[in-house]
Amino acid sequence: MSTDEEYRYFATVMARGSSPLYERLALAVAGDEEMLAMLDGLPPAKRQPNLLFAAARHVGGTPADYAQLRDTVFGRREEVVATMLARRTQTNEPGRCAALYPVLASLPQPVALLEVGASAGLCLLAERYGYEYRGDDETVRGGATDSALLLRCRVDGPVPAVSPGAVRVAWRAGIDLNPLDVRDEDDVRWLRTLVWPEQTDRLARLDAALELARRDPPRVVAGDLNERLEDLAAQAPPDATLVVMHTAVLDYLPGPGRAEFVERVGRLPGHWLSQEAAAVFPHIAARLREPEPRTAAYVLALDGRPLAYTAMHGGWQRPLAG
Ligand SMILES: C[S@@+](CC[C@H](N)C(=O)[O-])C[C@H]1O[C@@H](n2cnc3c(N)ncnc32)[C@H](O)[C@@H]1O
């Protein structure tokens, strides 16, 4: 995909309906030759809309319109580019745990959670959040009933069978190329800037999860997920069910790196819980019997078996039959 196509796709598929400002900015970037030339001068992985917009906001605050974005990008170009080169899109979205929690609850307890691409590790704290699953006729609650963070999830289909305290975590650890520290001010500011401008509910969720995490931060080791997987898995207690999990991560790896990961995780005991875009794992996508929803969604899968389509930032899921 060329850079202008990437920005147009981001505007019309990802941002539309979620962030009117990002939709407008991305469409304007797609038609701005000077901005596209600046982006094309960066390494391919650094041209993403999320990275450009977050870096510009980190440097100059949230722009009201495209003219202001341009002023920041070209007026403070060195700072913006330095931020884009130094930082990554490491959005840590605890809302994604609403999809993970019922699957974790269905496994033999206790579980040992190993998250690859964990960012600050907020999804490693799944059992510390409260959950509410709302179907057409039924609402169920799970997780920690006294948690400061309640994650609400609409279910288009049968609501999952969960109960409070259903998930017991014996051990947890994460891997990330660049672990973010929930106690570091600049890391927290970056995490907050990665939340799209109008999404105040997501920001409140992030702040609540960060507050919880700061009391007892999850351990996230630095390194590549393929290089660190086995040695970290070997540290999990053998009497707990090992769950290797990830959300919105494998997309960042080229095809051979994804295939290597699938092979590595297949050799480990326990389970593999993935929540990624359908295109990331063609062998899982090939098992999908229902068309993808109109809005961008992830596929939640256990050991390669698709279980549900899920909202990219949590809040909605559609269980799949079979
Ligand atoms: C979009 S964030 C998602 C974070 C978290 N999983 C969530 O859903 O909230 C993707 C994370 O994957 C990490 N990552 C990307 N490639 C990686 C690799 N090869 N090894 C380890 N971490 C990686 C990035 O640094 C980033 O923190």
The ligand as a Tripos MOL2 file, in Angstrom:
@<TRIPOS>MOLECULE
LIG
   27    29     1     0     0
SMALL
NO_CHARGES

@<TRIPOS>ATOM
      1 C1         -0.4850   -1.9910   19.3000 C.3       1 LIG1
      2 S1          0.4870   -2.4670   20.6560 S.3       1 LIG1
      3 C2         -0.6480   -3.5850   21.4900 C.3       1 LIG1
      4 C3         -0.3550   -3.6970   22.9650 C.3       1 LIG1
      5 C4         -1.2540   -4.6600   23.7330 C.3       1 LIG1
      6 N1         -1.1250   -6.0000   23.2250 N.3       1 LIG1
      7 C5         -2.7040   -4.2370   23.6840 C.2       1 LIG1
      8 O1         -3.4780   -4.8460   22.9190 O.co2     1 LIG1
      9 O2         -3.0970   -3.3410   24.3980 O.co2     1 LIG1
     10 C6          1.6650   -3.5910   19.9180 C.3       1 LIG1
     11 C7          2.8590   -3.8980   20.8180 C.3       1 LIG1
     12 O3          3.6160   -4.9640   20.2280 O.3       1 LIG1
     13 C8          4.9930   -4.6990   20.4290 C.3       1 LIG1
     14 N2          5.7630   -5.4700   19.4240 N.ar      1 LIG1
     15 C9          5.7360   -5.3270   18.0890 C.ar      1 LIG1
     16 N3          6.5680   -6.2140   17.5020 N.ar      1 LIG1
     17 C10         7.1300   -6.9420   18.5010 C.ar      1 LIG1
     18 C11         8.0750   -8.0130   18.5500 C.ar      1 LIG1
     19 N4          8.6200   -8.5010   17.4450 N.pl3     1 LIG1
     20 N5          8.4150   -8.5170   19.7550 N.ar      1 LIG1
     21 C12         7.8670   -8.0110   20.8960 C.ar      1 LIG1
     22 N6          6.9690   -7.0000   20.9120 N.ar      1 LIG1
     23 C13         6.6080   -6.4710   19.7430 C.ar      1 LIG1
     24 C14         5.0950   -3.1880   20.2700 C.3       1 LIG1
     25 O4          6.2690   -2.6730   20.8670 O.3       1 LIG1
     26 C15         3.8130   -2.7260   20.9760 C.3       1 LIG1
     27 O5          4.0350   -2.4670   22.3420 O.3       1 LIG1
@<TRIPOS>BOND
     1     1     2 1
     2     2     3 1
     3     2    10 1
     4     3     4 1
     5     4     5 1
     6     5     6 1
     7     5     7 1
     8     7     8 2
     9     7     9 1
    10    10    11 1
    11    11    12 1
    12    11    26 1
    13    12    13 1
    14    13    14 1
    15    13    24 1
    16    14    15 ar
    17    14    23 ar
    18    15    16 ar
    19    16    17 ar
    20    17    18 ar
    21    17    23 ar
    22    18    19 1
    23    18    20 ar
    24    20    21 ar
    25    21    22 ar
    26    22    23 ar
    27    24    25 1
    28    24    26 1
    29    26    27 1
@<TRIPOS>SUBSTRUCTURE
     1 LIG1         1 GROUP 0 **** ****
